[in-house]
Amino acid sequence: MLPQFNYYLKDIKSTTPTLIYLQAKYNCFERLTLTTGEKILPTHWDFKNKRAITKFDKIDYPSINDWLDKMEIEAKDFFRNCKFQGKIPSALEIKSHLEQKFNLNPKPVVIIPVKKQLTVIEFIESYIKTEVNNKSVETIKVYTSTKNHLVAFLKSTCRNDIAFDDINESFYNGFIQYQNNLKLARNTLGKNIKVLKTFLSAATERGINSNYFFKSKIFKKPLEDVDKIYLRDDEIQRISGLDLKKEKSLDVTRDLFIIACYTGFRFSDFTTLSKEHISDDFITKKTFKTKSKVVLPIHPVVKDILKKYNYVLPKANCNSHLNRNLKEIAKRAKIFDDVEIVKTIGGKTVSQKYEKWELVCSHTGRRSFATNAYLAGVPAISIMKLTSHKSEAVFLKYVCISEIENAEHIQSHPFFNRKNFDTAA
């Protein structure tokens, strides 16, 4: 809506001609006050219509009114043009424009500095720097990886950066296709979209981005369920029984992994477990990722490992080093079951076969804990308390049982018991 541009006299009680001013108030705090350069006697001024009264037969009054009309029209046109370009002009900008247009009190052109708008990559780089102290090292690595993929995608389209307003369906489809060309797994591609949405959401919260396309159903995170392995209790015992005393690195890795298998802790939690978290019967710890307090009974195997190190666990190497060790350990434990993994890579469904030891990693311990506890009959709600899962849907993704394992698990349930059926009959 256009503001009301009105005229008023500097001194309505003056007995001599007084200046005519242009005035406008809008946007709650914008106030325009500008001299027109014309003067008039208050008694010759129409206070209702804000114009000179021409009946006094002053030869210059019609031209004064024409002058006032031109200024008002110019002010409204300038305001409309600015609004059409996507911004509301300030009172200072309108005043400067009119002064130059009508040569009112000539003065140097006022240059109003325009605040530089951050581009997407500039914001992401700034955001990552500010989050270094708030997020885990692994999360920062994920953020940086997504940023690097985005930069590479833009370079492939001969661009170094992109404006927030250019995040549209064409951009989304192009970024997806770029990642498919790299033969990325569907879930890896989905993770990049998820992280990009995190960046765009953060920019929106800070008032930097006003483009909400990333919240649309089109801008979705590709996702698929991929079979994940877990270790049966007998396989965990085979790993536990390996003699690794002469290989300290493998020995420490094995012990930390066994703790993960009987606590459900993530890498960031089982590698930071210390004496202060341990009482006679329980481990009490706030998880690093979710900041949730977890209290769980100490499994006898875990207690033996803690005693081995006098309740002061050795420091672990990085997650990637630990995962390399785990594969070697699992291979020595002869975990050779054939595993087929079906997933989407580069937009195509691909089936790959592995020996089970090749797929063992630190997170396998967490899945093994959830699955073995479930198969042992521990209620799902209780396991979720221990794994700090808030959503049952997410938790169930950690229960890695096949259809036949599920059937065997529920076979003894009274519902499938013929004797109970016959008794009831």
Buried (B, 14 or more C-beta within 10 A) or exposed (E): EEBEBEBBBEEEEBEEBBBBBBBBBBEEEBEBEBBBBBBBBBEBBEEEEBBBBBEEEBEEBEEBBEBBEEBBEBBBEBBEEBEEEEEEBBBEBBBBBBBEEBEBEEEEEEEEEEEEEBBBBEBBBBBBEEBEEEBEEBBBEBBBBBBEBBBEBBEEEEEEBBEBEBBBEEBBEBBBEBBBEBEBBBBBBBBBBBBBBBBBBBBBEEEBBEBEBBEEEEBEBBEEEEEBBBBBBEBBEBBBEBEBEEBEBBBBBBBBBBBBBBBBBBBBBBBBBEEEBBEEEEBEBEBBBEEBEBEBEBBEBBBEBBEEEEBEBEEBBEBEEBBBBBBBBBBBBEBEEEBEBEBBBBBEEEEEEEBBBBBBBBBBBBBBBBBBBBBEEEEBEEBBBBBBBEEEEEBBBBBBBEEEEEEEBEEEEEEEEEEEEEEEE
